[in-house]
């Protein structure tokens, strides 16, 4: 009888533990869903506003559903679709090529800086860090790019200035430094060269950090419009962000002029449509690499 009671008690405790775990997991998932919806709500409001009528939006305010559905903002931005497509092509090319080249260069710099056997490790690390403390200023920078490097109105001026980020470089160096030295020693004993160790050991094991650095670099390239503002005057080389900036300036200027038939300029919905067009691809890229983001940052955390 005592054995039956103990067995029954254990079964009851097992069911109770499973129920408590299920309740705990459900509460955690519910909280995560609420947080995800809270993070997603602002973008949904912007998307809704971009498809709203300007006057209805001014009278009723923002909401999750469009106020009197209208595509006026997109029509104003896309009135010259060829220029938008050209800007998308330029920005996508700069982002993809720039990110790949930047990852290659930063990896080639960060790997030797992470090796204790490298004699110039400390001086080069100090040199890289020193560039974050002081800046030559905008005027010397402009003179260097235009008068000495002759990169004005070229495709390369959109890539080269952001090709090596010191912050990303230091994260990548720390990630390489955290790899076990025993792996490298074993590879050297087997006759592997440093180049082979770098390609077949260091890079594959640092994939989460590389994905994180790649995302940071790609977003920086995608959102960059100041470089085009300083050095690009040919419309065929306009980036998407700079073209949208020019479009917004035109919309603001037109809003100051009297409109025929007292039709107001769709300034606010145009601004919201610009946000959707500019952030959409970047958001998709983030969804693709988000699983590497936390792991990549923690692997490259500074000690």
URSUL-V631417 format. One record per residue. N is the residue number from 1. RES is the residue in one letter. SS is DSSP state (hx for helix, st for strand, lp for the rest). PSI is psi in whole degrees, -180 to 180 (* if undefined). Layout:
BEGIN
N;RES;SS;PSI
N;RES;SS;PSI
END
This chain:
BEGIN
1;X;lp;-40
2;X;hx;-40
3;X;hx;-40
4;X;hx;-40
5;X;hx;-42
6;X;hx;-40
7;X;hx;-44
8;X;hx;-39
9;X;hx;-41
10;X;hx;-41
11;X;hx;-40
12;X;hx;-42
13;X;hx;-37
14;X;hx;-45
15;X;hx;-40
16;X;hx;-42
17;X;hx;-42
18;X;hx;-40
19;X;hx;-42
20;X;hx;-40
21;X;hx;-41
22;X;hx;-43
23;X;hx;-45
24;X;hx;-45
25;X;hx;-39
26;X;hx;-42
27;X;hx;-43
28;X;hx;-46
29;X;hx;-38
30;X;hx;-42
31;X;hx;-41
32;X;hx;-38
33;X;hx;-42
34;X;hx;-43
35;X;hx;-42
36;X;hx;-43
37;X;hx;-38
38;X;hx;-37
39;X;hx;-31
40;X;hx;-25
41;X;hx;-45
42;X;hx;-41
43;X;hx;-37
44;X;hx;-38
45;X;hx;-42
46;X;hx;-43
47;X;hx;-42
48;X;hx;-44
49;X;hx;-33
50;X;hx;-23
51;X;lp;21
52;X;st;163
53;X;lp;141
54;X;hx;-46
55;X;hx;-43
56;X;hx;-36
57;X;hx;-38
58;X;hx;-34
59;X;hx;-41
60;X;hx;-16
61;X;lp;-173
62;X;lp;150
63;X;lp;174
64;X;lp;-20
65;X;lp;145
66;X;lp;140
67;X;lp;102
68;X;lp;85
69;X;st;131
70;X;lp;148
71;X;lp;27
72;X;hx;-43
73;X;hx;-44
74;X;hx;-35
75;X;hx;-38
76;X;hx;-42
77;X;hx;-39
78;X;hx;23
79;X;hx;-20
80;X;hx;82
81;X;hx;-28
82;X;hx;-40
83;X;hx;-37
84;X;hx;-45
85;X;hx;-40
86;X;hx;-41
87;X;hx;-40
88;X;hx;-42
89;X;hx;-45
90;X;hx;-47
91;X;hx;-42
92;X;hx;-43
93;X;hx;-46
94;X;hx;-42
95;X;hx;-47
96;X;hx;-53
97;X;hx;-43
98;X;hx;-41
99;X;hx;-43
100;X;hx;-46
101;X;hx;-40
102;X;hx;-43
103;X;hx;-40
104;X;hx;-48
105;X;hx;-45
106;X;hx;-34
107;X;hx;-43
108;X;hx;-28
109;X;hx;-42
110;X;hx;-34
111;X;hx;-52
112;X;hx;-31
113;X;hx;-21
114;X;hx;-10
115;X;lp;127
116;X;lp;-21
117;X;lp;-15
118;X;lp;120
119;X;lp;-40
120;X;lp;21
121;X;hx;-50
122;X;hx;-46
123;X;hx;-40
124;X;hx;-37
125;X;hx;-41
126;X;hx;-40
127;X;hx;-42
128;X;hx;-43
129;X;hx;-32
130;X;hx;-32
131;X;lp;-18
132;X;lp;-12
133;X;lp;-30
134;X;lp;149
135;X;lp;142
136;X;lp;-17
137;X;lp;166
138;X;hx;-40
139;X;hx;-51
140;X;hx;-36
141;X;hx;-44
142;X;hx;-43
143;X;hx;-41
144;X;hx;-47
145;X;hx;-40
146;X;hx;-40
147;X;hx;-33
148;X;hx;-45
149;X;lp;-18
150;X;lp;51
151;X;lp;2
152;X;lp;138
153;X;lp;40
154;X;lp;157
155;X;lp;-32
156;X;lp;-24
157;X;hx;-21
158;X;hx;-16
159;X;hx;-44
160;X;hx;-44
161;X;lp;-28
162;X;lp;19
163;X;lp;-32
164;X;lp;112
165;X;lp;127
166;X;hx;-41
167;X;hx;-47
168;X;hx;-36
169;X;hx;-42
170;X;hx;-38
171;X;hx;-45
172;X;hx;-39
173;X;hx;-42
174;X;hx;-37
175;X;hx;-43
176;X;hx;-38
177;X;hx;-25
178;X;lp;-8
179;X;lp;143
180;X;lp;131
181;X;hx;-25
182;X;hx;-34
183;X;hx;-45
184;X;hx;-40
185;X;hx;-42
186;X;hx;-39
187;X;hx;-39
188;X;hx;-37
189;X;hx;-37
190;X;lp;-1
191;X;lp;13
192;X;lp;140
193;X;lp;167
194;X;hx;-37
195;X;hx;-42
196;X;hx;-39
197;X;hx;-42
198;X;hx;-45
199;X;hx;-38
200;X;hx;-9
201;X;hx;-57
202;X;hx;-48
203;X;hx;-48
204;X;hx;-37
205;X;hx;-18
206;X;lp;22
207;X;hx;-43
208;X;hx;-40
209;X;hx;-40
210;X;hx;-40
211;X;hx;-39
212;X;hx;-46
213;X;hx;-38
214;X;hx;-40
215;X;hx;-45
216;X;hx;-44
217;X;hx;-42
218;X;hx;-41
219;X;hx;-39
220;X;hx;-42
221;X;hx;-43
222;X;hx;-39
223;X;hx;-2
224;X;lp;123
225;X;lp;-16
226;X;hx;-35
227;X;hx;-44
228;X;hx;-35
229;X;hx;-40
230;X;hx;-41
231;X;hx;-3
232;X;lp;126
233;X;lp;-6
234;X;lp;124
235;X;hx;-30
236;X;hx;-16
237;X;hx;10
238;X;lp;135
239;X;lp;166
240;X;hx;-46
241;X;hx;-40
242;X;hx;-38
243;X;hx;-42
244;X;hx;-36
245;X;hx;-44
246;X;hx;-40
247;X;hx;-40
248;X;hx;-39
249;X;hx;-40
250;X;hx;-40
251;X;hx;-41
252;X;hx;-38
253;X;hx;-40
254;X;hx;-29
255;X;hx;-23
256;X;lp;-14
257;X;lp;148
258;X;lp;135
259;X;lp;145
260;X;hx;130
261;X;hx;16
262;X;hx;35
263;X;lp;118
264;X;lp;150
265;X;lp;130
266;X;lp;68
267;X;hx;-47
268;X;hx;-45
269;X;hx;-31
270;X;hx;-41
271;X;hx;-42
272;X;hx;-38
273;X;hx;-36
274;X;hx;-42
275;X;hx;-43
276;X;hx;-46
277;X;hx;-33
278;X;hx;-34
279;X;hx;-14
280;X;hx;-57
281;X;hx;-37
282;X;hx;-38
283;X;hx;-39
284;X;hx;-40
285;X;hx;-39
286;X;hx;-42
287;X;hx;-32
288;X;hx;-37
289;X;hx;9
290;X;hx;-28
291;X;hx;-21
292;X;hx;-12
293;X;hx;-56
294;X;hx;-45
295;X;hx;-39
296;X;hx;-40
297;X;hx;-41
298;X;hx;-33
299;X;hx;-33
300;X;lp;20
301;X;lp;145
302;X;lp;141
303;X;lp;*
END
